[in-house]
């Protein structure tokens, strides 16, 4: 669960979507070079297994999402945003299980 503010921080895909209408990872002004390797060009969004991950603040499990401080299980149970920890839904009368 990610709030609308933190949705901008989510990583974009290196390959463009098949359908251009409403695609998240395309820019109208982006001029693509013919024969350019997109994986070598954009290194900041690539997955690096040796990079230090954050640990979940609740259960101390490594979080495999960039900029996240809570794992998806804990964020779902408590009803918070996985990145910033902002309360998204009231879970008082709900049974949140994994």
C-alpha positions in Angstrom: 0.0 0.0 0.0 1.5 3.3 -1.1 -0.2 6.7 -0.7 -0.7 9.1 -3.6 2.2 11.3 -2.6 4.7 8.4 -2.5 3.4 6.9 -5.8 5.7 9.4 -7.6 8.8 7.8 -5.9 8.1 4.3 -7.3 10.6 3.1 -9.8 9.8 3.2 -13.5 10.4 0.4 -15.9 13.3 0.6 -18.4 11.3 -0.8 -21.3 8.4 1.3 -22.5 4.8 0.1 -22.2 3.2 -1.4 -25.3 0.3 1.1 -25.3 1.4 4.7 -25.1 -2.0 6.1 -23.9 -1.8 6.5 -20.1 1.6 4.8 -19.8 3.5 5.7 -16.6 7.0 5.3 -18.0 6.9 7.3 -21.3 7.6 10.9 -22.0 6.2 12.7 -25.0 9.4 14.8 -25.3 11.7 11.8 -24.8 13.7 11.3 -28.0 14.8 7.7 -28.2 18.1 6.9 -30.0 18.0 4.0 -32.4 20.2 1.1 -31.1 20.6 2.6 -27.6 20.6 0.1 -24.7 18.1 1.4 -22.1 19.5 -0.9 -19.4 22.9 0.7 -19.6 21.6 4.2 -19.8 19.4 4.3 -16.7 21.4 2.9 -13.8 19.7 4.7 -11.0 16.5 2.6 -11.2 18.1 -0.8 -11.7 17.9 -3.5 -9.1 21.2 -4.0 -7.3 21.2 -7.1 -4.9 24.3 -5.9 -3.1 22.8 -2.6 -2.2 21.9 -2.1 1.5 18.1 -2.4 2.0 16.2 -0.8 4.8 14.7 -3.1 7.4 11.1 -3.0 8.3 10.6 -0.8 11.4 8.1 -3.3 12.9 9.3 -6.8 12.1 13.0 -6.1 11.1 12.7 -8.0 7.8 14.6 -6.6 4.8 12.4 -4.5 2.6 12.8 -5.0 -1.2 11.3 -1.8 -2.3 13.3 1.4 -2.8 12.6 4.2 -0.3 10.3 2.0 1.8 10.5 1.7 5.5 7.8 -0.9 6.2 7.3 -4.3 4.5 4.1 -4.9 2.6 2.7 -7.3 5.2 3.1 -4.9 8.1 1.8 -2.0 6.0 -1.3 -3.9 5.1 -2.0 -5.1 8.6 -1.7 -1.7 10.2 -3.2 0.2 7.2 -0.3 2.6 6.6 1.8 3.7 3.6 4.8 1.4 3.2 7.1 4.4 2.3 6.1 7.2 4.6 4.0 5.5 7.3 1.0 7.8 6.9 -2.3 6.2 8.1 -4.3 5.3 5.0 -7.3 3.3 6.3 -8.8 2.8 9.7 -8.3 -0.9 10.7 -10.1 -0.8 14.0 -13.1 -2.9 12.9 -11.3 -4.8 10.1 -9.6 -8.2 10.3 -6.3 -7.6 8.4 -4.5 -11.0 7.9 -1.8 -12.1 5.6 
